[in-house]
Amino acid sequence: MATISDTFNHDVPWESAYGYSQALRVGDTVYVSGQLAHDDQGLLGENDIDKQLEVSFAHLDRALGHFGATRRQVIETRVIMTEFRANFGPVAAAHSAYFGDHRPTSTTFGVTELALPGQLVEIGAIVLLDLPR
């Protein structure tokens, strides 16, 4: 029987209020919730797609690091964004730059709004720890 062996959180208020973990490990797989640009006070880079991408990917790095994982072990991303047409180009460029020659599968969604006012993007991932680092 599979069990959750480890979890990761940023220790921000909405994790307990909403009742979720930022990432959890089941076997050799890590599931990472949508990472967004925030600190413990709230959103960073309100309505600034480039800043939000920078911080969101930094938070993804923190989650990966907790499990001893690297970007090369990410097999799938889920990118959710508002203002799809305006933000797709910057999101695609940042995603490509973040992963370099490693190309995980990815699904991108456009939505009317996200959890925090001014939030433009969040990025989730699935990671296989038994892949080469």
N, C-alpha and C positions, 0 to 999 in steps of 0.2 A: 504494500500500500504506500502510495506517495504521500509525503508530508512536507510541510513548509519548514525548512531547516534554518532559515535566516531571513531577516527583514532589514530594510534601510529606510530611514526617515530623515527629513531636514529639520524636524522638531519645530514646525510652524503650527499655529493654532488651528488651521483648517484641516490638518490631518486627523486630529481627534474629533473635531466638530463634524466632519464628513464621514469619518470612520473608514479610513483607507491607509495603506502603506505606499510609500513612494516606489519601493521595489521589494520583491520577495523571491526567494530561491526555492525551487522544487526540483530535487534531483540535481542535474547539471544544467538546468534552465533557470534563467533569471528573467522575470517579467517586470518591466519598468513602466510605471504610470507616466502620464503626460507631464513632462518637465516644463516649467514655465519660468519666466524671469521674475524672481521675487527675492526678498530678504524676509526677515522675521516680522517686518512691519507691513509688508504688502508688495504690490507690483513695482517693478523697476522698469524704467524706460516706457512709460505710458505712451501709447500710440507711436512708438519708435521701433519699427520692425527689426532694424539692424541690431540695436541694443538688446532687444528681447531674444533674438536668435543667439547672440553671443552668450548671454546669461543662461538661456535654456540649455545650450550645448555644454556649458560649464557645469550645470547641475547634472546633466547626463553623465559627464565625466566623473563627478563625485559618486554617483550611484554605481557606476562601473567599478570605480576604484575600491569601493566598500567590499565588493565581491572578488577583487583581484582580477577583474576582467579588463579587456582593452576594446577599443573600437572595432578591431578586426574580428571580434567574436560576436558582434551584433549581426543577427541574421535578418531582422525585420525592424522597420520603423513605421510609426503611425504619426503623421503630421496633420494637425488640425489647425486651421487658420481662418481668420475673418478676412473680409475684403480680398477674396481669392484672386481676382484678376490683378489687382495692384500688388499683392504680396507674393504671388507665385514665383516671380523671377528672383527676388532676394532670398526667398526660402530655398529654392532649387540651388542657387549659387552657394549658400551657406552649408547646405546638406552635402553637396559635392565636395566643398573644401574641407569639411569636417572629416569625411570618410576617405578622401584621397582616392587611391586606386582600388580600395575595398568598396564593393557595391552591394549592400544588403537590399533585400526586397523592401519596398516602401509603398504605403498607401497614403494618399493625401486627400483630406476632406476640407471642403469649404463650408463654414457655418455662419450664421448671422451674428452670434456673439459667443464669448467664452466666459468663464467663471468670474473674472475680475474686470471691473470697468477699465477700458483702455488696453486690455489684454488682446494681443493679435495672434499669438501662436502658442502651441504646446507640442512637445515631441515625446512620444513614448517609444519603447523598444522591447524586443525579445533578444536574449543573449544566450548563446550556448557555450558554457564554460569548458567543455571538452574539445573545442576547436583550438587550433594553434593560436597563441597570443600574438 
